[in-house]
Amino acid sequence: MAGKKKKEDTLGFRLSLLRQKLGLSQKDLAIRMGVSSQTILNYEANRRCPDTDFLFQLMEMCRVNVNWLIGGQEPVFLFQYDVQKNKDLLEIYRKLTEALHDIA
């Protein structure tokens, strides 16, 4: 049986960490991302999972490594040449989440 994830192993925790590293409040990030503060709160609390559009926009805005955000694999930030690789990863993530929703 798989154990419960540690808080620091979650996408929500890493999103919160990224936001704090950037010196943004939840409200600031929400405004920049075009979502509500409640949405950011729900993502950070792991009550909801961001969609691929949100992750793509975050990657573009902050140059954050989607591999780190989703799975914790460093580095946190991208070099310019890593952006296309992350776009490809987001497309795979989108397809996987759609497949999981179809199964459920």
Backbone torsions as a table, in degrees:
resi	resn	phi	psi	omega
1	MET	NA	132.4	-179.6
2	ALA	-74.7	138.9	178.4
3	GLY	-80.2	165.0	178.3
4	LYS	-70.1	140.8	178.4
5	LYS	-65.9	143.8	171.6
6	LYS	-70.5	151.1	-179.2
7	LYS	-53.8	-42.8	-176.6
8	GLU	-73.3	-5.2	177.6
9	ASP	-96.3	12.0	-174.9
10	THR	-107.1	154.6	175.4
11	LEU	-60.5	-40.2	-179.5
12	GLY	-60.5	-42.6	178.7
13	PHE	-63.8	-44.1	-179.1
14	ARG	-67.7	-35.1	175.9
15	LEU	-62.9	-43.8	177.7
16	SER	-61.9	-43.5	178.7
17	LEU	-61.8	-44.6	178.3
18	LEU	-60.8	-47.1	-179.4
19	ARG	-58.2	-43.5	179.8
20	GLN	-67.4	-39.4	177.3
21	LYS	-61.0	-33.2	179.5
22	LEU	-83.6	-4.1	178.6
23	GLY	72.0	31.2	-177.4
24	LEU	-109.8	144.4	170.5
25	SER	-81.6	169.8	175.4
26	GLN	-60.9	-38.9	179.3
27	LYS	-64.5	-43.5	178.8
28	ASP	-59.2	-47.5	-179.6
29	LEU	-63.9	-41.6	179.7
30	ALA	-59.1	-44.7	179.1
31	ILE	-61.6	-46.4	-179.4
32	ARG	-64.6	-31.5	-177.0
33	MET	-93.5	-7.6	178.7
34	GLY	73.2	32.4	177.3
35	VAL	-128.2	175.1	178.9
36	SER	-82.2	158.9	174.3
37	SER	-60.5	-34.6	178.7
38	GLN	-63.2	-36.4	177.7
39	THR	-62.6	-46.1	178.5
40	ILE	-61.8	-44.0	177.6
41	LEU	-57.1	-45.7	179.8
42	ASN	-64.3	-39.2	176.6
43	TYR	-63.5	-47.7	-176.6
44	GLU	-67.2	-29.6	179.0
45	ALA	-87.3	2.6	-179.8
46	ASN	61.7	28.3	175.2
47	ARG	-86.3	-25.3	176.7
48	ARG	-137.2	154.6	178.1
49	CYS	-109.0	130.6	-179.6
50	PRO	-63.4	147.2	176.5
51	ASP	-80.6	172.1	-176.1
52	THR	-66.3	-30.7	177.8
53	ASP	-62.5	-43.2	178.2
54	PHE	-62.7	-46.4	-179.2
55	LEU	-63.0	-40.5	178.5
56	PHE	-63.3	-45.6	180.0
57	GLN	-62.6	-40.3	178.6
58	LEU	-64.4	-42.4	177.8
59	MET	-60.9	-45.3	-179.9
60	GLU	-64.9	-44.0	-176.1
61	MET	-70.5	-42.6	-171.4
62	CYS	-108.8	-6.4	-174.8
63	ARG	57.6	37.1	179.7
64	VAL	-83.5	144.0	178.2
65	ASN	-77.9	114.7	-178.7
66	VAL	-62.0	-33.5	176.0
67	ASN	-59.1	-38.8	177.2
68	TRP	-70.5	-45.4	-176.7
69	LEU	-61.5	-44.5	-177.9
70	ILE	-80.9	-44.5	-171.6
71	GLY	-119.2	-3.7	177.3
72	GLY	85.3	8.4	-179.4
73	GLN	-83.3	123.6	-178.8
74	GLU	-75.3	161.2	6.4
75	PRO	-80.7	163.3	-179.6
76	VAL	-72.6	-43.5	-176.1
77	PHE	-108.7	154.4	-174.9
78	LEU	-98.4	149.7	163.7
79	PHE	-86.3	160.2	-175.9
80	GLN	-53.4	-41.1	-175.8
81	TYR	-71.8	-11.2	179.3
82	ASP	-87.9	-7.8	-174.1
83	VAL	-63.6	-45.9	-179.1
84	GLN	-63.1	-39.3	177.6
85	LYS	-59.2	-41.7	179.4
86	ASN	-70.1	-33.7	175.7
87	LYS	-62.4	-40.6	178.0
88	ASP	-64.5	-41.0	178.1
89	LEU	-63.1	-39.7	178.2
90	LEU	-63.4	-37.3	178.5
91	GLU	-65.3	-40.5	176.5
92	ILE	-64.0	-44.9	179.0
93	TYR	-59.9	-42.7	179.4
94	ARG	-60.7	-45.5	-179.5
95	LYS	-64.7	-39.8	179.1
96	LEU	-65.7	-43.8	-179.7
97	THR	-66.4	-36.4	176.2
98	GLU	-64.2	-42.5	178.9
99	ALA	-63.5	-39.8	178.6
100	LEU	-66.4	-38.2	177.2
101	HIS	-66.6	-35.2	178.6
102	ASP	-67.5	-32.8	-180.0
103	ILE	-72.7	-39.0	-174.3
104	ALA	-71.4	NA	NA
